[in-house]
Amino acid sequence: MGHIGDREHPLKRPKDPSLDRVLRGLISERNAAGEDIIVNNGEGYYRAGPDDRPAVFEYWVKETHRAKEIKKKVDTMMATYTAIYGGYE
């Protein structure tokens, strides 16, 4: 994945939104596979080290909140669909 950096020297987010989306996708894949612990501190992306527990915890809290919000949204969408059009076979 190349050089991600550390807390003091993070990899800056690309200015191009398309490149940033690709980079975030690659980071997400590595984090999900257990191959890395890469977080964003607002300045850029970096590999978390042993002293980065607060940043990792903050990242975990934010991602957990996002996941819960997405789950709530899709559950509501499905309930609305079912109420309007009936169940799905």
C-alpha distances in whole Angstrom, upper triangle without the diagonal:
4,7,8,11,14,17,19,16,14,12,14,14,15,19,18,19,17,14,14,15,12,9,12,12,8,9,12,11,9,12,14,14,14,11,10,13,11,14,16,19,20,19,15,12,12,11,15,17,21,22,20,23,24,21,20,23,23,20,22,25,24,22,25,27,25,25,29,30,28,30,33,33,33,35,38,37,38,41,42,41,43,46,47,46,47,45,42,44
4,6,9,13,16,17,14,12,10,13,14,14,18,18,19,18,15,15,17,14,11,14,15,11,11,15,14,12,15,18,17,17,13,12,14,12,15,16,18,20,18,14,12,11,11,15,17,20,22,20,23,25,21,21,24,24,22,24,27,25,24,27,29,28,28,32,32,31,33,36,36,36,38,40,40,41,44,45,45,47,49,50,49,50,48,46,47
4,6,9,13,13,10,9,8,11,13,14,18,19,20,20,16,15,18,16,12,14,16,13,12,16,16,14,15,19,18,18,14,12,13,11,14,14,16,18,15,12,10,9,9,13,14,18,19,18,21,22,19,19,23,23,20,23,26,24,23,27,29,27,28,32,32,31,34,36,36,36,39,41,41,42,45,46,46,48,50,51,51,51,49,48,49
4,7,10,11,9,6,5,9,11,13,16,18,18,18,15,14,16,14,11,12,14,12,10,13,14,12,13,17,17,16,13,10,11,8,10,11,12,14,12,9,6,5,6,10,12,16,17,15,18,19,16,15,19,19,17,19,22,21,20,23,25,24,25,28,29,28,31,33,33,34,36,38,38,39,42,43,43,45,48,48,48,49,47,45,47
4,7,8,5,5,6,9,12,15,18,20,21,21,18,16,19,18,14,15,18,15,13,16,18,15,15,19,19,18,16,12,12,9,11,11,12,14,11,9,7,5,6,9,11,14,14,13,16,18,15,15,19,19,17,20,22,22,21,25,26,25,27,30,31,30,33,35,35,36,38,40,40,42,44,45,46,48,50,51,51,52,50,48,50
4,6,5,5,8,11,14,17,20,22,23,24,21,18,21,20,16,17,19,17,14,17,19,16,16,20,20,18,16,13,11,9,10,10,10,13,11,10,8,5,6,7,8,11,11,10,13,14,12,13,16,17,15,18,21,20,21,23,25,25,26,29,30,30,32,35,35,36,38,40,40,42,44,45,46,48,50,51,52,52,50,49,51
4,6,6,9,11,14,17,20,22,23,24,21,19,21,21,18,17,20,19,16,18,20,18,17,21,22,20,18,15,12,10,9,9,8,11,9,9,8,6,8,7,8,11,10,8,12,12,9,11,15,14,14,17,19,18,19,22,23,23,25,28,29,29,31,33,34,35,37,39,39,41,43,44,45,47,49,50,51,51,50,49,51
4,6,10,11,15,18,20,23,24,25,23,20,23,23,20,20,23,22,19,21,24,21,20,24,25,23,21,18,16,14,13,12,10,12,9,10,10,9,11,11,11,14,12,11,15,15,13,15,18,17,17,20,22,22,23,26,27,27,29,31,32,32,35,36,37,38,41,42,42,44,46,47,48,50,52,53,54,55,53,52,54
4,7,9,12,15,17,20,21,23,20,18,21,21,17,18,21,19,17,20,22,20,19,23,24,22,20,17,16,13,13,12,11,12,9,8,9,8,10,12,13,16,15,14,17,17,15,17,20,19,18,21,23,22,23,26,27,27,29,32,32,32,35,37,37,38,40,42,42,44,46,47,48,50,52,52,53,54,52,51,53
4,6,9,12,15,17,18,19,16,14,17,17,14,14,17,16,13,16,19,17,16,20,21,20,18,15,13,10,9,8,8,9,7,5,5,5,8,10,12,16,15,13,16,16,13,15,18,17,15,19,21,19,20,23,24,23,25,28,28,28,31,33,33,34,37,38,38,40,43,43,44,46,48,49,49,50,49,47,50
4,7,9,12,14,15,16,13,11,14,14,11,12,15,14,12,15,17,16,16,19,21,20,18,15,14,10,10,9,10,11,8,5,5,6,10,12,15,19,18,16,19,19,16,17,20,19,17,20,22,20,20,24,25,23,25,28,28,28,31,33,32,33,36,38,37,39,42,42,43,45,47,48,48,49,47,46,48
4,6,9,12,13,14,12,10,13,14,11,12,15,15,13,16,19,18,18,21,23,22,21,18,17,13,12,9,10,9,6,4,6,9,13,15,18,21,21,18,21,20,17,18,21,19,17,21,22,20,20,24,24,23,25,28,28,27,30,32,31,33,36,37,36,38,41,41,42,44,46,46,47,48,47,46,48
4,6,9,9,11,9,6,10,11,8,9,13,13,12,14,17,17,17,20,22,22,21,18,17,13,12,9,11,9,8,5,7,11,14,16,20,23,22,19,22,21,17,18,21,19,16,20,21,18,18,22,22,20,23,26,25,24,28,29,28,29,33,33,33,35,38,38,38,41,43,43,43,45,44,42,45
4,5,7,9,6,5,9,10,8,10,13,13,13,16,18,18,19,22,23,24,22,20,19,16,15,13,14,13,11,9,10,14,17,20,23,26,26,23,25,25,21,22,24,22,20,23,24,21,21,25,25,23,25,28,27,26,29,31,30,30,34,35,34,36,39,38,39,42,43,43,44,45,44,43,45
4,6,9,8,7,11,12,12,13,16,17,17,19,21,22,22,25,27,27,26,24,23,19,18,15,16,14,13,11,14,17,20,23,26,29,29,26,28,27,23,24,27,24,22,25,26,23,23,26,26,24,26,29,27,26,30,32,30,31,34,35,34,36,39,38,39,42,43,43,43,45,44,43,45
4,5,5,6,9,10,11,12,14,16,16,18,20,21,22,24,26,27,26,24,24,20,19,17,19,16,16,14,15,19,22,25,28,31,31,28,30,29,25,26,28,26,23,26,27,24,23,27,27,24,26,29,27,26,29,31,29,30,33,34,32,35,37,37,37,40,42,41,41,43,42,41,43
4,6,5,6,9,10,10,12,14,15,16,18,20,21,22,24,26,25,23,22,19,18,16,18,16,16,14,15,19,22,24,27,31,30,27,29,28,24,24,26,24,21,24,25,21,20,24,23,20,22,25,23,22,25,27,25,26,29,30,28,31,34,33,33,36,38,37,38,39,39,37,40
4,5,5,6,9,10,11,13,14,15,17,19,20,21,23,25,24,22,22,19,19,17,20,18,18,16,16,20,22,25,28,32,32,28,30,29,26,25,28,26,22,25,26,23,21,25,25,21,23,26,24,22,26,28,25,26,29,30,28,30,33,33,32,36,38,37,37,39,38,36,38
4,5,5,6,9,10,11,12,14,15,17,18,20,21,23,21,20,20,17,17,16,18,17,16,14,14,17,19,22,25,29,29,26,28,28,24,24,26,25,21,24,25,22,21,25,25,22,23,27,26,24,27,29,27,28,31,32,31,33,36,36,35,38,40,40,40,41,40,38,40
4,5,5,6,8,10,10,12,14,15,16,18,20,21,20,18,18,14,14,12,15,13,13,11,11,14,17,19,23,26,26,23,25,24,20,20,23,21,18,20,22,19,18,21,22,19,20,24,23,21,25,27,25,26,29,30,29,31,34,34,34,37,39,38,39,40,39,37,40
4,5,5,6,9,10,10,12,14,15,16,18,20,19,18,18,15,15,13,17,15,16,13,13,16,18,20,24,27,28,24,25,25,21,21,23,21,18,20,21,18,16,20,20,17,18,21,20,19,22,24,22,22,26,27,26,28,31,31,30,33,35,35,35,37,35,34,36
4,5,5,6,9,10,11,13,14,15,17,19,18,17,17,15,15,15,18,18,18,14,13,16,18,20,24,27,28,25,26,26,23,22,24,23,19,21,23,20,18,21,22,19,20,24,23,21,24,26,25,24,28,29,28,29,33,33,32,35,37,37,37,38,37,35,36
4,5,5,6,9,10,11,12,14,15,17,15,14,14,11,12,12,15,15,15,11,10,12,14,17,20,24,24,21,23,23,19,19,21,20,17,19,21,19,17,20,22,19,20,23,23,22,24,27,26,26,29,31,30,31,34,35,34,37,39,39,39,40,39,37,39
4,5,5,6,9,10,10,12,14,15,15,13,13,10,10,10,13,13,14,11,9,12,13,16,19,22,23,20,21,21,17,16,19,17,14,16,18,15,13,17,18,15,16,20,19,18,21,23,22,23,26,27,27,28,31,32,32,34,36,37,37,38,36,34,36
4,5,5,6,9,10,10,12,14,14,13,14,12,13,13,17,17,18,15,13,15,15,18,21,24,25,22,23,23,20,18,20,20,16,17,19,17,14,17,19,16,16,20,20,17,20,23,22,21,25,26,25,27,30,31,30,32,35,35,35,36,34,32,34
4,5,5,6,9,10,11,13,11,11,12,10,12,13,17,18,18,14,12,13,13,16,19,22,24,21,22,23,20,18,21,20,17,18,21,19,16,19,21,19,18,22,23,21,23,26,25,25,28,30,29,30,33,34,33,36,38,39,38,39,37,35,36
4,5,5,6,8,10,11,10,8,9,7,9,10,14,15,16,12,9,10,10,12,16,19,20,17,18,19,16,14,17,17,13,14,17,16,13,17,19,17,17,21,21,20,22,25,25,25,27,29,29,30,33,34,34,36,38,39,39,39,37,36,37
4,6,5,6,8,10,10,9,9,8,10,11,15,16,18,14,12,13,13,14,17,20,21,18,19,19,16,14,16,16,12,13,16,14,11,14,16,14,14,17,18,17,18,21,21,21,24,26,26,27,29,31,31,32,35,36,36,36,34,32,34
4,6,5,6,9,9,9,11,10,13,15,18,20,21,17,14,15,14,16,19,21,23,20,21,22,19,17,19,19,15,15,19,17,14,16,19,17,16,20,21,19,20,23,23,22,25,28,27,27,31,32,31,33,36,37,36,36,34,32,33
4,5,5,6,5,6,8,8,11,14,17,19,20,16,13,13,11,13,16,18,20,18,18,20,17,15,18,18,15,15,19,18,15,17,20,19,18,21,23,21,23,26,26,26,28,31,30,31,34,35,35,36,39,40,40,40,37,35,37
4,5,5,6,5,6,7,9,12,15,18,19,16,12,12,10,11,14,16,18,15,15,17,15,12,14,15,12,11,15,15,12,14,17,16,15,19,20,19,20,24,24,24,26,29,29,29,32,34,34,35,38,39,39,39,36,35,36
4,5,8,8,9,10,12,15,18,20,22,19,16,16,14,15,17,19,21,18,18,19,17,14,16,17,13,12,16,15,12,13,17,15,14,17,19,17,18,22,22,22,23,26,26,27,29,31,31,32,35,36,36,36,33,31,33
4,5,8,10,12,15,18,21,23,24,21,17,17,15,16,18,19,22,20,20,22,20,16,18,20,17,15,19,19,16,17,20,19,17,21,23,21,21,25,26,25,26,29,29,29,32,34,34,35,38,39,38,38,35,33,34
4,6,7,10,13,17,20,22,23,20,17,15,13,13,14,16,19,17,16,19,17,14,16,18,15,14,18,18,16,17,20,20,18,21,24,22,23,26,27,27,28,31,31,31,34,36,36,37,40,41,41,40,38,36,37
4,7,9,13,16,19,22,22,19,15,14,11,12,14,16,19,17,17,20,18,15,18,20,17,16,20,20,18,19,23,22,21,24,26,25,26,29,30,29,31,34,34,34,37,39,39,40,43,44,43,43,40,38,39
4,6,10,13,16,18,19,16,12,10,7,8,10,13,15,13,14,17,14,12,15,17,14,14,18,18,16,18,21,20,20,23,25,24,25,28,29,29,31,34,34,34,37,39,39,40,43,44,44,44,41,40,41
4,7,10,13,16,16,14,10,8,6,6,8,11,13,10,11,13,11,8,11,13,10,11,15,15,13,15,18,18,18,21,23,23,24,27,28,28,30,32,33,34,36,38,38,39,42,43,43,43,41,40,41
4,7,10,13,13,10,6,5,4,6,9,13,14,11,12,13,10,9,12,12,10,11,15,14,13,16,18,17,18,21,22,22,24,26,27,27,30,32,32,33,36,37,37,39,41,43,43,43,41,40,41
4,6,9,10,8,6,6,7,7,10,13,13,10,11,11,7,7,10,9,7,9,12,11,11,14,16,15,16,19,20,20,23,25,25,26,28,30,31,32,34,36,36,38,40,41,42,42,41,40,42
4,6,7,5,4,7,9,9,13,16,15,11,13,12,8,9,12,10,8,11,13,11,12,15,16,15,17,20,20,20,23,25,25,26,29,30,31,33,35,35,36,39,40,41,42,43,41,40,42
4,5,6,7,8,11,10,13,15,14,10,12,11,7,10,12,9,9,12,14,12,13,17,17,17,19,22,22,23,25,27,27,29,31,32,33,35,37,37,39,41,42,43,44,45,44,43,45
4,6,8,10,14,14,17,19,17,14,16,14,11,13,15,12,11,15,15,13,15,18,18,17,20,22,22,22,25,27,26,28,31,32,32,34,36,37,38,40,42,42,43,44,43,43,45
4,7,9,13,14,16,19,17,15,17,16,12,15,17,15,14,18,18,16,18,21,21,20,23,26,25,26,29,30,30,32,34,35,35,38,40,40,41,44,45,45,47,48,46,46,48
4,7,10,12,15,18,17,14,17,16,13,14,17,15,13,17,18,16,17,20,21,20,22,25,24,25,27,29,29,30,33,34,34,36,39,39,40,42,44,44,45,46,45,44,46
4,7,9,13,16,16,13,15,15,11,12,15,14,12,15,17,15,15,19,20,19,20,24,24,24,26,28,28,29,32,33,33,35,38,38,39,41,43,44,44,45,44,42,44
4,6,9,13,13,10,13,14,11,11,14,14,12,15,18,17,16,20,21,21,22,25,26,26,28,30,31,31,34,36,36,37,40,41,41,43,45,46,47,47,46,44,46
4,6,10,11,9,12,13,11,10,14,14,12,14,18,17,17,19,22,21,22,25,26,26,28,31,31,32,34,36,36,38,40,41,42,44,46,47,47,48,45,44,46
4,7,8,6,8,10,8,7,11,12,11,12,15,16,16,18,20,21,21,24,26,26,28,30,31,32,34,36,36,38,40,41,42,44,46,47,47,47,45,44,46
4,6,5,8,11,10,9,12,14,14,15,18,19,19,21,23,24,25,27,29,29,31,33,34,35,37,39,40,41,43,44,45,47,49,50,51,51,48,47,49
4,6,7,10,11,10,12,15,15,16,18,20,20,21,24,25,26,28,30,31,32,34,35,36,38,40,41,42,44,46,47,48,50,51,52,52,49,49,50
4,6,8,9,10,12,13,14,16,18,19,20,22,24,25,26,28,30,31,32,34,35,37,38,40,41,42,44,46,47,48,50,52,53,52,50,50,52
4,6,5,6,9,10,11,12,14,16,17,18,20,21,22,24,26,27,29,30,32,33,35,36,38,39,41,42,43,45,47,48,49,49,47,46,48
4,6,5,6,9,10,10,12,14,15,16,18,20,21,22,24,26,27,28,30,32,33,34,36,37,39,40,42,43,45,46,47,47,45,45,47
4,5,5,6,9,10,11,12,14,15,17,18,20,21,23,24,26,27,29,30,32,33,35,36,37,39,41,42,43,45,46,46,45,44,46
4,5,5,6,9,10,11,12,14,15,17,18,20,21,23,24,26,27,29,30,32,33,35,36,38,39,41,42,44,45,45,43,43,45
4,5,5,6,9,10,10,12,14,15,16,18,20,21,22,24,26,27,28,30,32,33,34,36,37,39,40,42,43,43,41,40,42
4,5,5,6,9,10,10,12,14,15,16,18,20,21,22,24,26,27,29,30,32,33,35,36,37,39,41,42,41,40,39,41
4,5,5,6,9,10,11,12,14,16,17,19,20,21,23,25,26,27,29,31,32,33,35,36,38,39,41,41,39,39,41
4,5,5,6,8,10,11,12,14,15,17,18,20,21,23,24,26,27,29,30,32,33,35,36,38,39,39,37,37,39
4,6,5,6,8,10,10,12,14,15,16,18,20,21,22,24,26,27,28,30,31,33,34,36,37,37,35,35,37
4,6,5,6,9,10,11,12,14,15,17,18,20,21,23,24,26,27,29,30,32,33,35,36,36,34,34,37
4,5,5,6,9,10,11,12,14,15,17,19,20,21,23,25,26,27,29,30,32,33,34,35,33,33,36
4,5,5,6,9,10,11,12,14,15,17,18,20,21,23,24,26,27,29,30,32,33,33,31,31,33
4,5,5,6,9,10,11,12,14,16,16,18,20,21,22,24,26,27,28,30,31,31,29,29,32
4,5,5,6,9,10,11,12,14,15,17,18,20,21,23,24,26,27,29,30,30,29,29,32
4,5,5,6,9,10,11,12,14,15,17,18,20,21,23,24,26,27,28,29,27,27,30
4,5,5,6,9,10,11,12,14,15,17,18,20,21,22,24,26,27,27,25,25,27
4,5,5,6,9,10,10,12,14,15,16,18,20,21,22,24,25,25,24,24,27
4,5,5,6,9,10,11,12,14,15,16,18,20,21,23,24,24,23,24,27
4,5,5,6,9,10,11,12,14,15,16,18,20,21,22,22,21,21,24
4,5,5,6,9,10,11,12,14,15,16,18,20,21,21,19,19,22
4,6,5,6,9,10,11,12,14,15,16,18,20,20,19,19,22
4,5,5,6,9,10,11,12,14,15,17,18,19,18,18,22
4,5,5,6,9,10,10,12,14,15,16,16,15,15,18
4,5,5,6,9,10,11,12,14,15,15,13,14,17
4,5,5,6,8,10,10,12,14,14,14,15,19
4,6,5,6,9,10,11,12,13,13,13,17
4,5,5,6,8,10,10,10,9,10,14
4,5,5,6,9,10,9,9,11,15
4,5,5,6,8,9,10,12,16
4,5,5,6,7,8,9,13
4,5,5,4,5,8,11
4,6,6,8,11,14
4,6,9,11,15
4,7,9,12
4,7,10
4,7
4
